[in-house]
């Protein structure tokens, strides 16, 4: 495994759990805003909307940081970027 592949793998592993938590938070705050499943009792609509808006930027940054190295590793594995080691 070359140095770039090593760091890509580390980045993918490092970003996976925070990204999962952010996506779950994003979904939950959406349900809190809409009042579905009784989640409006956890946070009111205004607070849920404020939190939901705050999650956009971190989620996009983590998503890009997770997907780009994942694509690189997948392309290496499929042989599209040369031999995988």
C-alpha positions as CSV (number, residue, x, y, z in Angstrom):
1,X,0.0,0.0,0.0
2,X,1.5,3.3,-1.0
3,X,1.5,6.4,1.2
4,X,-1.5,8.1,-0.5
5,X,-3.6,5.0,-0.2
6,X,-2.7,4.7,3.5
7,X,-3.7,8.2,4.3
8,X,-6.9,7.9,2.2
9,X,-7.8,4.8,4.2
10,X,-7.1,6.6,7.5
11,X,-9.2,9.6,6.4
12,X,-12.2,7.3,5.4
13,X,-12.1,5.6,8.7
14,X,-11.7,8.8,10.7
15,X,-14.6,10.5,8.9
16,X,-17.1,7.6,8.9
17,X,-18.4,7.7,12.5
18,X,-18.8,11.5,12.8
19,X,-20.5,11.6,9.4
20,X,-22.9,8.9,10.5
21,X,-23.7,10.8,13.6
22,X,-24.2,14.0,11.7
23,X,-26.6,12.4,9.2
24,X,-28.6,10.9,12.0
25,X,-28.8,14.3,13.7
26,X,-29.8,15.8,10.4
27,X,-32.6,13.3,9.9
28,X,-33.8,13.6,13.5
29,X,-33.9,17.4,13.4
30,X,-35.9,17.2,10.2
31,X,-38.4,15.0,12.0
32,X,-38.4,17.3,15.0
33,X,-39.3,20.3,12.7
34,X,-42.1,18.4,11.0
35,X,-43.4,17.0,14.3
36,X,-43.5,13.4,13.0
37,X,-43.2,10.4,15.3
38,X,-43.7,12.7,18.3
39,X,-40.2,14.1,18.0
40,X,-41.5,17.6,18.3
41,X,-41.6,17.1,22.0
42,X,-37.8,16.8,22.1
43,X,-37.2,20.2,20.5
44,X,-39.6,22.8,19.3
45,X,-39.7,23.7,15.6
46,X,-37.6,26.8,15.9
47,X,-34.8,25.2,17.8
48,X,-34.8,22.2,15.6
49,X,-34.6,24.4,12.5
50,X,-31.7,26.3,14.0
51,X,-29.8,23.1,14.7
52,X,-30.7,21.6,11.4
53,X,-29.2,24.6,9.6
54,X,-26.0,24.4,11.7
55,X,-25.5,20.8,10.5
56,X,-25.3,21.6,6.8
57,X,-21.7,22.8,6.5
58,X,-20.1,20.2,8.8
59,X,-22.0,17.5,7.0
60,X,-20.9,18.7,3.5
61,X,-17.3,19.0,4.6
62,X,-17.3,15.5,6.2
63,X,-19.1,14.1,3.2
64,X,-16.5,15.4,0.8
65,X,-13.6,14.3,3.1
66,X,-15.1,10.8,3.2
67,X,-16.2,10.3,-0.4
68,X,-13.2,11.6,-2.3
69,X,-10.7,9.3,-0.6
70,X,-13.2,6.4,-0.9
71,X,-13.5,7.0,-4.6
72,X,-9.7,7.1,-5.0
73,X,-9.4,3.7,-3.1
74,X,-12.2,2.2,-5.1
75,X,-10.7,3.3,-8.5
76,X,-7.3,1.8,-7.4
77,X,-9.0,-1.4,-6.3
78,X,-10.9,-1.7,-9.7
79,X,-7.7,-1.0,-11.6
80,X,-8.8,2.3,-13.1
81,X,-5.9,4.2,-11.6
82,X,-3.1,1.6,-12.1
83,X,-2.1,-1.4,-10.1
84,X,-3.4,-1.7,-6.6
85,X,-0.9,-2.8,-4.0
